[in-house]
Amino acid sequence: MIDYEVLDSGPAFEVRAIRRHQKDLSEVAEFLLTLPSASQMKVIVQIEMLAQRGPTRNREKFRSIKGESNLFEIKSGQVRIMAFYAGEGIVVLTHGFIKKSDATPENELARALNLRAEYQETFGRG
């Protein structure tokens, strides 16, 4: 079972992060705690900007996953946060990871797709 927590809310989007019912923190918050503080702050600023202004057009910061409908990554150096749109004005962050190669690892892609499907089963498609 999953739930979500609202990480930020602004005029453009409410940014939610998936959380397992038995956990206190979302998958994204747990991941951020593993990062150095400078990396944490860069991602937090990107999440705040997403809520306030919507996704940036800079593909170095936000891009769709090739071959996938409604799946995106927020990028900061090697840090990636997977996300999808869940209806009018809602972006849901699934989880984060460190990307060490050009291609998105298949296990991270599968994890994001599974979390998205579980979210949509629980809360609807938006």
Backbone bond lengths (Angstrom), bond angles and torsions (degrees), N, CA, C in turn:
res aa  C-N    CA-C-N  psi(-1)  N-CA   C-N-CA  omega(-1)  CA-C   N-CA-C  phi
1 M - - - 1.453 - - 1.527 109.92 -
2 I 1.308 114.88 143.04 1.454 119.04 178.43 1.523 110.14 -124.30
3 D 1.300 113.10 163.78 1.448 123.87 174.86 1.527 104.66 -139.82
4 Y 1.302 117.76 -170.48 1.458 119.87 173.40 1.514 108.94 -146.98
5 E 1.315 114.35 160.12 1.452 120.49 171.37 1.520 107.31 -123.29
6 V 1.322 116.65 146.62 1.455 121.43 177.38 1.525 107.39 -85.58
7 L 1.335 115.98 118.85 1.456 120.64 179.43 1.514 111.62 -85.27
8 D 1.327 116.69 -35.79 1.461 121.73 -179.98 1.515 108.45 -161.67
9 S 1.300 115.37 154.00 1.455 120.38 178.06 1.515 107.96 -141.69
10 G 1.317 115.04 130.73 1.458 119.75 -178.87 1.509 110.29 -144.84
11 P 1.324 116.32 -172.73 1.461 120.19 -178.81 1.531 113.82 -64.84
12 A 1.322 117.36 -27.20 1.466 119.93 -177.91 1.525 111.66 -88.24
13 F 1.333 117.73 -48.40 1.457 121.16 -174.83 1.525 112.13 -149.01
14 E 1.320 113.78 153.35 1.452 120.91 161.90 1.522 104.73 -94.83
15 V 1.323 116.88 125.66 1.457 121.59 -178.30 1.521 107.99 -102.87
16 R 1.322 115.19 115.99 1.457 122.47 -179.68 1.518 109.79 -108.34
17 A 1.327 116.09 154.26 1.461 121.64 174.79 1.518 108.52 -128.79
18 I 1.307 116.37 134.91 1.465 122.00 -178.85 1.524 110.01 -68.37
19 R 1.333 114.07 137.37 1.461 121.18 178.20 1.521 108.11 -134.31
20 R 1.307 116.08 137.10 1.463 121.18 173.48 1.520 107.70 -74.60
21 H 1.336 117.86 142.48 1.464 121.53 -177.29 1.525 113.22 -55.34
22 Q 1.306 117.90 -36.57 1.456 120.32 -175.35 1.534 112.32 -81.35
23 K 1.315 118.41 -4.03 1.465 122.19 -177.11 1.524 111.12 -105.59
24 D 1.332 114.87 151.14 1.462 120.83 177.28 1.520 112.21 -83.08
25 L 1.333 116.14 -30.53 1.458 121.28 -176.80 1.519 111.23 -113.30
26 S 1.317 115.36 155.53 1.462 120.35 175.54 1.519 109.32 -72.22
27 E 1.329 114.99 165.47 1.461 121.67 177.05 1.538 110.08 -58.93
28 V 1.331 116.56 -39.97 1.460 121.20 -178.97 1.524 110.35 -68.87
29 A 1.330 117.94 -45.11 1.468 121.02 -179.79 1.529 110.58 -61.36
30 E 1.323 117.31 -42.58 1.468 120.12 177.25 1.520 111.05 -60.59
31 F 1.328 116.63 -42.33 1.458 120.79 178.99 1.528 110.73 -64.27
32 L 1.328 116.96 -45.34 1.466 120.20 -178.17 1.525 111.66 -58.95
33 L 1.320 117.10 -34.76 1.461 120.73 179.96 1.528 112.86 -65.69
34 T 1.326 117.36 -18.33 1.465 120.88 178.68 1.529 112.11 -85.12
35 L 1.332 116.96 -10.57 1.464 121.55 -175.80 1.520 111.62 -91.66
36 P 1.333 117.41 155.46 1.467 120.28 170.98 1.531 109.86 -60.25
37 S 1.311 117.20 152.78 1.470 120.90 -174.09 1.531 112.54 -58.83
38 A 1.326 118.76 -35.79 1.470 120.63 179.11 1.523 110.63 -63.51
39 S 1.318 117.59 -42.13 1.469 121.12 177.80 1.522 110.95 -67.29
40 Q 1.319 116.52 -40.28 1.470 120.57 176.71 1.523 110.24 -56.06
41 M 1.323 115.94 -48.93 1.464 120.62 -176.52 1.530 111.97 -62.80
42 K 1.326 117.24 -39.17 1.462 120.32 179.26 1.526 110.98 -61.87
43 V 1.319 116.65 -42.54 1.464 120.25 179.62 1.524 110.44 -69.56
44 I 1.308 117.45 -41.70 1.476 121.21 179.00 1.522 110.43 -60.06
45 V 1.327 117.12 -42.12 1.471 120.74 177.67 1.525 110.34 -62.44
46 Q 1.321 117.83 -40.60 1.470 120.51 178.70 1.534 110.57 -64.63
47 I 1.316 117.71 -38.99 1.468 121.14 177.91 1.522 109.99 -65.36
48 E 1.319 116.78 -42.42 1.472 120.71 177.41 1.527 110.90 -62.17
49 M 1.321 117.02 -42.72 1.470 121.13 179.21 1.524 110.85 -64.91
50 L 1.320 117.31 -38.26 1.460 121.58 177.47 1.526 109.93 -60.65
51 A 1.321 117.15 -44.56 1.473 121.22 179.40 1.525 111.38 -66.00
52 Q 1.310 117.22 -38.77 1.456 121.17 -175.52 1.524 113.82 -80.52
53 R 1.346 117.00 -42.51 1.468 120.96 -171.18 1.518 115.29 -121.82
54 G 1.323 116.88 -9.74 1.453 120.16 -174.97 1.518 109.88 91.87
55 P 1.332 117.26 -178.85 1.467 120.09 -176.62 1.524 111.91 -67.10
56 T 1.299 115.33 140.54 1.458 120.49 176.13 1.531 109.52 -71.49
57 R 1.287 116.34 153.93 1.471 120.50 176.68 1.518 111.53 -86.55
58 N 1.318 116.15 -3.95 1.454 121.83 178.86 1.527 109.26 -75.40
59 R 1.330 116.52 110.32 1.469 121.03 -178.14 1.528 112.13 -66.87
60 E 1.316 117.34 -12.86 1.464 120.30 175.05 1.522 111.46 -78.58
61 K 1.316 117.50 -9.93 1.464 121.95 -179.33 1.533 113.58 -118.03
62 F 1.340 117.24 -27.09 1.466 121.55 -175.41 1.517 108.16 -155.12
63 R 1.328 116.30 123.98 1.476 117.89 178.92 1.513 110.39 -150.78
64 S 1.330 114.69 155.00 1.462 119.81 176.52 1.518 109.16 -78.34
65 I 1.319 115.45 153.52 1.458 121.24 177.50 1.521 107.76 -85.04
66 K 1.303 115.44 121.29 1.466 121.73 -177.21 1.529 110.23 -57.59
67 G 1.323 115.37 130.94 1.454 121.05 177.23 1.520 114.37 85.25
68 E 1.329 117.10 -1.20 1.467 120.84 179.96 1.518 110.03 -120.00
69 S 1.310 115.48 135.50 1.454 120.78 176.24 1.526 109.06 -87.48
70 N 1.320 116.30 130.61 1.460 122.37 175.48 1.532 112.89 58.67
71 L 1.330 116.08 47.45 1.458 121.20 172.70 1.524 107.35 -141.31
72 F 1.315 115.72 128.42 1.456 122.52 -173.17 1.512 110.49 -133.52
73 E 1.337 115.40 165.85 1.450 119.10 171.28 1.519 109.36 -131.32
74 I 1.321 114.09 136.89 1.453 122.41 170.88 1.519 104.54 -90.54
75 K 1.339 116.59 129.07 1.454 120.90 -171.35 1.527 111.00 -118.70
76 S 1.324 115.39 138.37 1.456 122.11 171.78 1.524 107.15 -149.05
77 G 1.331 116.83 99.44 1.464 120.28 -173.73 1.518 108.57 62.32
78 Q 1.335 117.09 -124.17 1.460 121.06 177.80 1.528 112.11 -90.66
79 V 1.315 117.73 -5.47 1.465 121.76 -178.82 1.524 109.34 -78.23
80 R 1.327 115.77 132.59 1.465 122.23 177.43 1.524 109.45 -128.87
81 I 1.321 115.53 137.33 1.456 122.92 172.51 1.526 106.12 -122.10
82 M 1.309 117.56 120.76 1.460 121.70 -179.19 1.525 109.11 -82.89
83 A 1.344 116.43 145.18 1.460 120.99 -174.87 1.525 110.84 -151.97
84 F 1.338 115.01 161.80 1.458 121.87 173.46 1.525 108.97 -150.89
85 Y 1.332 115.55 160.66 1.461 121.14 175.70 1.518 108.62 -86.78
86 A 1.337 115.75 137.16 1.466 120.75 -178.13 1.513 109.73 -127.32
87 G 1.294 116.19 55.43 1.450 120.10 179.16 1.516 111.75 103.29
88 E 1.300 114.69 179.74 1.462 122.60 -177.05 1.527 111.15 -59.41
89 G 1.318 116.73 114.98 1.453 121.71 173.88 1.512 116.05 74.78
90 I 1.328 118.29 20.15 1.462 120.98 -179.93 1.526 110.08 -128.83
91 V 1.324 115.73 128.06 1.458 122.77 171.83 1.523 106.45 -118.19
92 V 1.330 116.20 133.52 1.460 121.20 179.96 1.526 108.49 -114.88
93 L 1.335 115.70 127.57 1.454 122.59 176.57 1.522 107.90 -94.25
94 T 1.319 117.10 129.18 1.458 119.75 -176.80 1.524 111.88 -88.95
95 H 1.327 117.35 -55.27 1.460 121.25 -176.70 1.524 108.96 -168.23
96 G 1.314 115.84 173.00 1.452 120.94 178.72 1.511 111.16 -125.86
97 F 1.330 115.16 160.77 1.465 121.34 176.89 1.519 108.98 -161.77
98 I 1.319 115.47 167.50 1.459 122.39 175.05 1.521 107.54 -97.50
99 K 1.314 116.13 122.57 1.465 121.81 -179.06 1.523 108.84 -94.11
100 K 1.323 116.15 121.64 1.458 120.92 -174.59 1.525 113.39 -109.17
101 S 1.341 117.09 -2.75 1.465 120.01 178.94 1.522 108.57 -137.86
102 D 1.321 115.78 175.39 1.461 119.74 -178.53 1.524 112.44 -67.04
103 A 1.317 117.04 -39.59 1.460 120.90 -177.35 1.533 110.33 -85.69
104 T 1.330 115.17 144.68 1.461 119.50 174.10 1.526 107.96 -69.37
105 P 1.343 118.22 125.54 1.466 120.06 -179.03 1.527 111.54 -57.28
106 E 1.332 115.77 138.03 1.465 121.56 -177.98 1.526 112.30 -57.65
107 N 1.342 117.63 -38.06 1.462 119.64 -179.18 1.524 111.28 -66.88
108 E 1.336 118.08 -34.75 1.469 121.20 178.25 1.529 110.56 -72.06
109 L 1.313 116.19 -38.47 1.459 120.91 176.38 1.529 110.08 -63.95
110 A 1.325 117.09 -46.10 1.469 121.13 178.40 1.530 110.96 -61.72
111 R 1.314 116.94 -40.47 1.477 120.69 178.77 1.532 110.57 -61.53
112 A 1.335 116.61 -45.53 1.469 120.53 179.44 1.531 110.80 -62.84
113 L 1.323 117.33 -43.38 1.467 120.92 -179.88 1.529 111.14 -64.77
114 N 1.331 117.10 -40.35 1.465 120.92 178.23 1.522 111.55 -65.75
115 L 1.335 117.16 -42.88 1.465 120.40 178.69 1.527 110.92 -65.94
116 R 1.336 116.48 -39.08 1.464 119.82 177.29 1.530 110.30 -62.24
117 A 1.328 117.10 -45.67 1.468 120.75 179.63 1.526 110.94 -62.68
118 E 1.320 117.07 -41.62 1.468 120.57 179.05 1.525 111.12 -65.37
119 Y 1.326 116.68 -40.49 1.472 121.29 176.81 1.533 109.67 -61.40
120 Q 1.317 116.73 -47.78 1.459 121.16 -177.63 1.528 111.52 -65.13
121 E 1.325 117.84 -35.44 1.467 120.49 176.13 1.522 111.10 -66.28
122 T 1.330 116.47 -36.82 1.462 121.32 -176.87 1.529 112.20 -80.41
123 F 1.325 117.43 -44.61 1.471 121.49 -171.87 1.524 114.49 -112.61
124 G 1.324 118.08 -3.22 1.461 121.02 -178.64 1.504 111.11 93.02
125 R 1.282 115.02 169.81 1.477 121.15 -176.07 1.509 113.49 -87.72
126 G 1.311 117.82 -4.43 1.458 119.62 176.65 1.483 114.96 89.88
